[in-house]
Amino acid sequence: MGNKQTNCRPNYCSRFLPEEQAEIDGLFAAIAGGLETVSCERNRKCFPVPISLEMLQAYLGDAIPQKMICRIYDGMRHIDPNGVNPVPSEYVIRDQFSIFMSEILKGNAGEKSRMIMKMLLVPCSSVRAGHIQEFTEDLITSVVHVLYYRNELKGWNMKRCQDFTAGVRPLASQLLSSLKQELNPPQQKTYWDCGSRRNWTCPGECSPPIPDKTCDCSLLEDWLLKVPQISTFLNVIIRRGFLVLNSYSEIAGFIPECKDARDFMSLLNIPAIIYINSYLPSCLQHTWRLIFSSQIHGYSFAKFCGNIIDRGPCIIVIRDRDGYIFGGFASHSWTVKSHFQGDCRSFLFTIFPNIAVYTYSGYNDHYMYLNFGQQTMPNGLGMGGQLDYFGLWIDCDFGKGHSKANPRCSTYNSPQLSCRENFEIDCLEVWAVGDFQCCEKSSCKKNVLDNEKEVHCLLEMIGKCRHSEGVRNPCDDEDDD
């Protein structure tokens, strides 16, 4: 069964701690059915029993999709431990298994790129963008499958989210966009910003990749450095699929915990949640809590503002009447101001028909805007761009909005997010991320309206102010400071 042992083991196993290597060896033995060694009569030495594809499939069962199991096995058997035999082995020996695990879990971008090349199910000299696209789609599908099989979706209900299969191909295409740019470099384009009346330059869109140009390991290595999600996906599949070297810190913020979303049909799908979460600051990646949904709370701008003001960083997701799904991440609590707020961690995104995240361009600081009750200023919620030319705008006349990119939003370098420049909202939801900030009742409350943010919003929208605010006694807690 090809049970020749090699002398390369110490070099490749040095990446693992002794207890980790013992776990890897135990996993190999378990896949082999507990038959740890076989006797070789010629030199009286013992070698670990090699494993076959059938053994690997039987061990993993339904934990990992069958096609990904075949990719993993093919990657292992194409490893040449001694560097002298380019022909793939019929079975996988322990050294090949250890090398694969070492380079996928502990290797650098170059080592991981070589493993991916071996998992593409085609000769390395024939690898093209289409093969990597297919691999990436299988990778995304396998991640969602493994998390669902292990019951580790952290409260996200597959039946209460959009069909995840619809998000696989768009996400794969987005993750491959940087690789396609390497195959067909884009040109610089200069745009005219209607709000500021100034020219500015951003990277141009690239045309489809050259179909007959092959991909080599150096291109894959650059791709992995630019797109860290690929390494993370592989990490999750191996660790959670094989249940090996489990470390909570490795994937703690991979998918957030979903809270307060029972009996609620979200606009999000699992791949989109994972992708958007990867762009959040690490301290905000652990929890998403639903704080507003037009399905639950109705179509009221006052209710919308009352639910998002002073609730910490949040994600706004919109579906327009044409079916496009898009939104933005606000890095700070929303507050009513006549000027822009927030910081460069904010971003805009699209989910359908394409998925993409658009981060700070460096052009201006127009991250977030919320205002109402003003005659000389725009009344509504906006992100990016200029006044009246927002990258994303929700009008105080709730149900209407716009995305005026012209053709790119200057703050986030984003295109038009919605199907039409001026759109109508079909559905909207807001998720508070990180440690939830709840406006609790204060012991020093002097007015029955103190905790009624929706009422505050309504009063300000009709031009009524609370005249007692400036003459009320300070809180006892403030007196003590």
C-alpha positions as CSV (number, residue, x, y, z in Angstrom):
1,M,0.0,0.0,0.0
2,G,3.0,2.3,-0.5
3,N,4.0,2.5,3.2
4,K,7.5,3.8,2.6
5,Q,8.5,6.2,5.4
6,T,10.6,9.3,4.8
7,N,13.2,11.2,6.8
8,C,11.7,14.7,6.3
9,R,9.3,14.4,9.3
10,P,11.3,16.4,11.9
11,N,11.5,19.5,9.6
12,Y,7.8,19.6,8.9
13,C,6.6,18.7,12.3
14,S,8.7,21.4,13.9
15,R,5.7,23.9,13.4
16,F,3.6,21.9,15.8
17,L,4.1,21.9,19.6
18,P,4.7,18.4,20.9
19,E,1.2,18.0,22.2
20,E,-0.1,19.3,18.8
21,Q,2.0,16.8,16.9
22,A,0.7,14.0,19.1
23,E,-2.9,15.1,18.3
24,I,-2.1,15.1,14.5
25,D,-0.5,11.6,14.8
26,G,-3.6,10.4,16.7
27,L,-5.9,11.8,14.1
28,F,-4.0,9.9,11.3
29,A,-4.2,6.7,13.3
30,A,-7.9,7.2,13.9
31,I,-8.5,7.7,10.1
32,A,-6.6,4.5,9.5
33,G,-9.0,2.7,11.7
34,G,-6.7,2.4,14.7
35,L,-4.2,0.3,12.8
36,E,-1.2,2.4,13.7
37,T,1.7,0.3,12.2
38,V,2.4,-2.5,9.8
39,S,5.4,-4.8,9.8
40,C,7.9,-4.7,6.9
41,E,9.5,-8.2,6.7
42,R,12.5,-7.1,4.6
43,N,14.1,-4.7,7.2
44,R,12.0,-5.5,10.2
45,K,10.8,-1.9,10.6
46,C,7.3,-0.7,11.3
47,F,5.5,2.1,9.5
48,P,2.2,3.8,10.0
49,V,-0.6,2.4,7.9
50,P,-1.3,4.6,4.8
51,I,-4.9,5.9,4.4
52,S,-7.0,5.7,1.3
53,L,-9.7,8.1,0.1
54,E,-12.4,5.6,1.3
55,M,-10.9,5.7,4.8
56,L,-10.9,9.5,4.8
57,Q,-14.5,9.6,3.6
58,A,-15.6,7.0,6.2
59,Y,-13.9,9.0,9.0
60,L,-15.3,12.4,8.1
61,G,-18.8,11.2,7.1
62,D,-21.0,14.2,6.3
63,A,-18.8,16.7,8.3
64,I,-17.2,18.0,5.1
65,P,-18.8,17.9,1.6
66,Q,-17.5,15.0,-0.5
67,K,-15.9,17.2,-3.2
68,M,-13.9,19.0,-0.6
69,I,-12.8,15.7,0.9
70,C,-11.6,14.7,-2.5
71,R,-9.7,18.0,-2.8
72,I,-8.1,17.5,0.6
73,Y,-7.1,13.9,-0.2
74,D,-5.7,14.9,-3.6
75,G,-3.7,17.7,-2.0
76,M,-2.1,15.2,0.4
77,R,-1.2,12.5,-2.1
78,H,0.5,15.0,-4.4
79,I,3.0,16.0,-1.7
80,D,6.4,14.6,-2.4
81,P,8.2,14.5,1.0
82,N,11.7,13.8,-0.4
83,G,11.4,15.9,-3.5
84,V,12.4,13.1,-5.8
85,N,9.1,11.6,-7.0
86,P,6.7,14.0,-8.8
87,V,4.1,11.2,-9.5
88,P,1.3,11.4,-6.9
89,S,1.1,8.4,-4.5
90,E,-1.8,6.0,-4.5
91,Y,-2.2,6.3,-0.8
92,V,-1.4,9.0,1.8
93,I,1.3,8.2,4.3
94,R,1.7,9.9,7.7
95,D,4.4,12.3,6.5
96,Q,2.2,13.5,3.7
97,F,-0.7,14.0,6.1
98,S,1.5,15.9,8.6
99,I,3.0,18.1,5.9
100,F,-0.5,19.0,4.6
101,M,-1.8,19.8,8.1
102,S,1.4,21.8,8.9
103,E,1.3,24.0,5.8
104,I,-2.5,24.6,5.8
105,L,-2.7,25.4,9.5
106,K,0.8,26.8,10.3
107,G,2.3,27.7,6.9
108,N,2.9,31.0,5.3
109,A,1.2,32.3,2.1
110,G,3.7,30.6,-0.2
111,E,3.3,27.2,1.5
112,K,-0.5,27.5,1.5
113,S,-0.5,28.5,-2.2
114,R,1.4,25.3,-3.0
115,M,-1.1,23.2,-1.1
116,I,-4.0,24.9,-2.9
117,M,-2.4,24.2,-6.3
118,K,-2.4,20.5,-5.3
119,M,-6.1,20.7,-4.4
120,L,-7.4,22.1,-7.7
121,L,-7.8,18.6,-9.3
122,V,-6.0,19.7,-12.4
123,P,-2.2,19.6,-13.4
124,C,-0.4,22.7,-12.0
125,S,0.6,23.7,-15.5
126,S,-3.1,23.9,-16.5
127,V,-4.5,26.0,-13.7
128,R,-6.6,29.0,-14.8
129,A,-8.8,31.5,-13.1
130,G,-11.9,29.3,-13.6
131,H,-10.3,26.4,-11.6
132,I,-9.6,28.8,-8.7
133,Q,-13.1,30.2,-8.9
134,E,-14.6,26.7,-8.6
135,F,-12.2,25.9,-5.7
136,T,-13.2,29.1,-3.9
137,E,-16.9,28.3,-4.4
138,D,-16.4,24.9,-2.9
139,L,-14.4,26.5,0.0
140,I,-17.2,28.8,0.9
141,T,-19.9,26.1,0.6
142,S,-17.7,23.8,2.8
143,V,-17.3,26.5,5.5
144,V,-21.1,27.0,5.8
145,H,-21.6,23.2,5.7
146,V,-19.1,22.5,8.4
147,L,-20.5,25.2,10.7
148,Y,-24.0,24.0,10.2
149,Y,-23.0,20.3,10.7
150,R,-21.2,21.1,13.9
151,N,-24.0,23.3,15.1
152,E,-21.7,26.3,15.3
153,L,-23.7,29.0,13.5
154,K,-24.1,30.8,16.8
155,G,-27.8,31.4,16.7
156,W,-28.1,32.1,12.9
157,N,-31.0,30.1,11.5
158,M,-30.4,28.9,8.0
159,K,-34.2,28.9,7.5
160,R,-34.4,32.5,8.7
161,C,-31.7,33.8,6.4
162,Q,-31.5,34.2,2.7
163,D,-30.5,31.1,0.8
164,F,-26.8,30.8,1.4
165,T,-26.2,29.1,-2.0
166,A,-27.2,32.4,-3.7
167,G,-24.3,34.1,-1.9
168,V,-21.6,31.6,-2.7
169,R,-20.8,32.6,-6.3
170,P,-20.9,36.4,-5.7
171,L,-18.6,36.0,-2.7
172,A,-16.2,33.8,-4.6
173,S,-16.1,36.3,-7.5
174,Q,-15.4,39.1,-5.0
175,L,-12.6,37.2,-3.3
176,L,-11.1,36.5,-6.7
177,S,-11.3,40.1,-7.9
178,S,-7.7,40.9,-6.8
179,L,-6.4,37.8,-8.6
180,K,-8.3,38.8,-11.8
181,Q,-6.7,42.3,-11.6
182,E,-3.3,40.6,-11.6
183,L,-4.3,38.7,-14.7
184,N,-5.6,41.8,-16.4
185,P,-4.4,45.0,-14.6
186,P,-6.9,47.9,-14.4
187,Q,-6.4,51.4,-15.6
188,Q,-6.6,54.6,-13.5
189,K,-9.7,56.7,-14.0
190,T,-10.5,60.2,-13.0
191,Y,-14.0,61.1,-11.7
192,W,-15.8,64.3,-11.1
193,D,-17.3,64.8,-7.7
194,C,-20.6,66.8,-8.1
195,G,-20.8,67.7,-4.5
196,S,-17.3,69.2,-4.1
197,R,-16.9,70.2,-7.7
198,R,-13.5,68.6,-7.9
199,N,-11.7,65.9,-9.8
200,W,-10.4,62.9,-8.0
201,T,-8.8,59.6,-9.1
202,C,-9.5,56.0,-8.1
203,P,-8.6,52.6,-9.5
204,G,-10.6,51.8,-12.7
205,E,-12.6,48.7,-13.1
206,C,-10.8,45.8,-14.8
207,S,-12.1,43.9,-17.7
208,P,-12.7,40.1,-17.5
209,P,-9.5,38.1,-17.0
210,I,-7.5,36.8,-19.9
211,P,-9.1,33.4,-20.5
212,D,-6.0,31.5,-21.6
213,K,-3.5,32.8,-19.1
214,T,-2.5,30.3,-16.5
215,C,-2.0,30.9,-12.7
216,D,1.1,29.9,-10.9
217,C,2.1,29.7,-7.3
218,S,3.4,33.3,-7.2
219,L,0.1,34.7,-8.2
220,L,-1.7,32.5,-5.7
221,E,0.7,33.6,-3.0
222,D,0.0,37.3,-3.7
223,W,-3.7,36.5,-3.7
224,L,-3.6,34.9,-0.3
225,L,-1.7,37.9,1.1
226,K,-4.3,40.3,-0.2
227,V,-7.3,38.1,0.7
228,P,-6.8,36.6,4.2
229,Q,-10.3,35.1,4.2
230,I,-9.1,32.2,2.1
231,S,-6.6,31.1,4.7
232,T,-9.2,31.5,7.4
233,F,-11.7,29.4,5.5
234,L,-9.2,26.6,5.1
235,N,-8.4,26.9,8.8
236,V,-12.1,26.5,9.8
237,I,-12.7,23.6,7.5
238,I,-9.7,21.6,8.8
239,R,-10.1,22.5,12.5
240,R,-13.9,22.1,12.7
241,G,-14.2,19.4,10.0
242,F,-11.6,17.1,11.5
243,L,-12.1,18.4,15.0
244,V,-8.3,18.8,15.4
245,L,-6.2,21.5,17.2
246,N,-9.3,23.3,18.3
247,S,-8.5,26.8,19.5
248,Y,-11.3,29.2,20.3
249,S,-9.0,32.2,19.6
250,E,-8.3,31.0,16.1
251,I,-11.9,31.4,14.9
252,A,-13.5,33.4,17.7
253,G,-14.7,36.3,15.6
254,F,-15.2,34.2,12.4
255,I,-19.0,34.3,12.6
256,P,-20.8,36.5,15.2
257,E,-23.3,35.4,17.7
258,C,-26.9,36.3,16.6
259,K,-29.1,37.8,19.3
260,D,-32.7,39.1,19.5
261,A,-33.7,37.8,16.0
262,R,-36.2,35.0,16.8
263,D,-39.0,34.4,14.2
264,F,-37.4,37.0,12.0
265,M,-36.5,36.6,8.3
266,S,-33.2,38.4,7.7
267,L,-32.0,40.1,4.5
268,L,-28.6,38.5,5.1
269,N,-27.2,35.2,4.0
270,I,-24.4,33.3,5.9
271,P,-21.6,34.0,3.5
272,A,-22.4,37.7,3.5
273,I,-22.5,37.7,7.4
274,I,-19.0,36.1,7.5
275,Y,-17.6,38.4,4.9
276,I,-18.9,41.7,6.3
277,N,-18.0,40.6,9.8
278,S,-14.4,40.1,8.7
279,Y,-14.2,43.9,7.9
280,L,-15.4,45.0,11.4
281,P,-12.9,45.9,14.1
282,S,-11.9,42.7,15.9
283,C,-13.5,44.0,19.2
284,L,-16.9,44.2,17.4
285,Q,-16.9,40.8,15.6
286,H,-18.3,38.6,18.4
287,T,-22.0,39.6,18.6
288,W,-24.7,41.1,16.3
289,R,-27.9,42.1,17.9
290,L,-31.1,43.1,16.0
291,I,-32.2,46.5,17.1
292,F,-34.5,47.5,14.2
293,S,-36.5,45.8,11.5
294,S,-39.1,47.4,9.3
295,Q,-40.8,44.0,9.3
296,I,-41.2,44.2,13.1
297,H,-41.1,47.9,14.0
298,G,-42.8,49.3,10.9
299,Y,-41.9,52.1,8.5
300,S,-41.3,55.0,10.8
301,F,-38.3,57.2,10.6
302,A,-38.9,58.3,14.2
303,K,-39.0,54.7,15.4
304,F,-35.9,53.9,13.3
305,C,-33.9,56.8,14.8
306,G,-35.2,56.0,18.3
307,N,-33.8,52.4,18.0
308,I,-30.4,53.3,16.6
309,I,-29.4,56.5,18.5
310,D,-26.9,55.9,21.2
311,R,-26.8,52.2,20.6
312,G,-23.1,51.9,19.6
313,P,-21.7,50.8,16.2
314,C,-24.2,49.2,13.9
315,I,-24.8,47.7,10.5
316,I,-27.7,49.0,8.4
317,V,-29.0,46.6,5.7
318,I,-31.5,47.7,3.0
319,R,-33.4,45.9,0.3
320,D,-34.9,48.2,-2.4
321,R,-38.0,47.6,-4.4
322,D,-35.8,46.2,-7.3
323,G,-34.4,43.5,-5.0
324,Y,-30.9,45.0,-4.5
325,I,-29.5,44.5,-1.0
326,F,-26.9,46.9,0.4
327,G,-26.0,49.0,3.4
328,G,-23.3,50.4,5.6
329,F,-21.4,50.0,8.9
330,A,-21.4,53.0,11.3
331,S,-18.3,52.9,13.5
332,H,-19.9,55.1,16.2
333,S,-23.2,55.6,17.9
334,W,-25.6,57.6,15.8
335,T,-26.4,61.0,17.2
336,V,-28.4,63.9,15.7
337,K,-26.0,66.5,14.4
338,S,-25.9,69.0,11.6
339,H,-22.5,67.9,10.5
340,F,-20.7,64.6,9.7
341,Q,-19.5,62.2,12.4
342,G,-17.8,58.8,12.8
343,D,-14.4,57.7,11.7
344,C,-12.5,55.9,8.9
345,R,-13.5,52.4,10.2
346,S,-17.0,53.0,8.7
347,F,-17.7,51.4,5.3
348,L,-20.5,50.8,2.7
349,F,-21.3,47.4,1.2
350,T,-23.5,45.5,-1.3
351,I,-24.8,42.0,-0.8
352,F,-27.0,41.4,-3.9
353,P,-26.6,41.0,-6.8
354,N,-22.9,41.4,-6.1
355,I,-21.1,41.3,-2.7
356,A,-18.4,43.9,-2.0
357,V,-17.2,46.1,0.9
358,Y,-16.1,49.7,0.2
359,T,-13.8,51.2,2.8
360,Y,-12.4,54.6,3.4
361,S,-10.9,56.3,0.3
362,G,-9.0,59.0,2.2
363,Y,-10.6,61.7,0.2
364,N,-12.8,63.3,3.0
365,D,-14.2,62.6,6.4
366,H,-17.9,62.4,5.5
367,Y,-18.5,59.1,7.2
368,M,-21.9,59.4,8.9
369,Y,-24.7,62.0,9.0
370,L,-28.0,62.1,10.9
371,N,-30.2,65.1,11.1
372,F,-33.8,66.1,11.1
373,G,-36.1,69.1,11.9
374,Q,-33.9,71.5,9.9
375,Q,-35.1,73.7,7.1
376,T,-31.6,74.5,5.7
377,M,-30.0,71.1,6.0
378,P,-30.8,67.6,4.6
379,N,-33.1,65.7,7.0
380,G,-32.3,62.0,7.1
381,L,-29.5,59.5,7.5
382,G,-26.5,59.5,5.2
383,M,-23.1,57.9,4.7
384,G,-20.3,59.1,2.5
385,G,-20.2,61.7,-0.4
386,Q,-21.6,65.2,0.0
387,L,-24.8,66.8,1.3
388,D,-27.5,65.8,-1.1
389,Y,-25.0,63.5,-2.9
390,F,-24.6,60.7,-0.4
391,G,-23.2,57.3,-1.1
392,L,-26.1,56.0,0.9
393,W,-29.1,58.1,2.0
394,I,-32.3,57.3,3.9
395,D,-34.7,60.2,3.8
396,C,-36.7,61.3,6.8
397,D,-39.7,60.7,4.6
398,F,-39.1,57.0,5.5
399,G,-39.3,54.7,2.5
400,K,-37.2,56.8,0.2
401,G,-33.5,57.1,-0.3
402,H,-30.7,57.6,-2.8
403,S,-27.2,56.4,-3.7
404,K,-25.5,59.1,-5.8
405,A,-22.1,57.8,-6.7
406,N,-21.4,60.0,-9.8
407,P,-20.0,57.4,-10.5
408,R,-18.1,56.8,-7.3
409,C,-18.7,57.9,-3.7
410,S,-15.8,60.1,-2.8
411,T,-15.6,58.9,0.9
412,Y,-15.8,55.2,0.3
413,N,-14.9,54.8,-3.4
414,S,-18.2,52.9,-3.8
415,P,-20.4,52.7,-6.9
416,Q,-24.2,53.2,-6.9
417,L,-25.4,50.6,-4.4
418,S,-29.0,50.5,-5.3
419,C,-30.6,49.5,-8.7
420,R,-31.8,53.0,-9.3
421,E,-30.1,56.2,-8.1
422,N,-33.3,57.2,-6.2
423,F,-34.7,54.1,-4.6
424,E,-37.7,53.0,-2.5
425,I,-37.1,50.9,0.6
426,D,-38.7,47.5,0.5
427,C,-37.2,46.3,3.8
428,L,-34.6,47.6,6.3
429,E,-32.9,46.1,9.3
430,V,-30.2,47.3,11.8
431,W,-27.8,45.2,13.8
432,A,-25.8,46.6,16.8
433,V,-22.4,45.0,16.8
434,G,-20.0,44.4,19.7
435,D,-21.0,45.1,23.3
436,F,-24.6,46.2,23.2
437,Q,-25.4,49.7,24.5
438,C,-28.8,49.6,26.1
439,C,-30.4,52.9,27.2
440,E,-31.5,51.9,30.7
441,K,-33.7,54.0,32.9
442,S,-31.7,56.3,35.2
443,S,-32.4,56.7,38.9
444,C,-32.1,60.5,38.4
445,K,-34.8,60.7,35.7
446,K,-36.8,63.9,36.1
447,N,-39.2,63.5,33.1
448,V,-41.4,60.7,31.8
449,L,-39.9,61.4,28.3
450,D,-36.3,60.8,29.3
451,N,-36.2,57.3,27.9
452,E,-38.7,57.8,25.0
453,K,-36.3,58.4,22.1
454,E,-39.0,57.9,19.5
455,V,-41.0,60.7,21.1
456,H,-37.9,62.9,21.2
457,C,-37.5,62.3,17.5
458,L,-41.1,63.1,16.7
459,L,-41.0,66.3,18.8
460,E,-37.8,67.5,17.0
461,M,-39.2,66.6,13.6
462,I,-42.2,68.9,14.1
463,G,-40.1,71.7,15.5
464,K,-41.0,71.2,19.2
465,C,-38.1,71.4,21.7
466,R,-38.0,70.5,25.4
467,H,-37.6,73.9,27.1
468,S,-36.9,72.3,30.5
469,E,-33.6,70.6,29.4
470,G,-31.5,73.6,30.3
471,V,-32.9,74.3,33.7
472,R,-33.2,70.8,35.2
473,N,-31.1,69.8,38.2
474,P,-28.0,67.7,37.5
475,C,-28.1,64.0,38.4
476,D,-26.9,62.9,41.8
477,D,-24.2,60.9,40.2
478,E,-22.9,64.0,38.5
479,D,-22.9,65.9,41.8
480,D,-20.7,63.2,43.4
481,D,-18.1,63.4,40.6
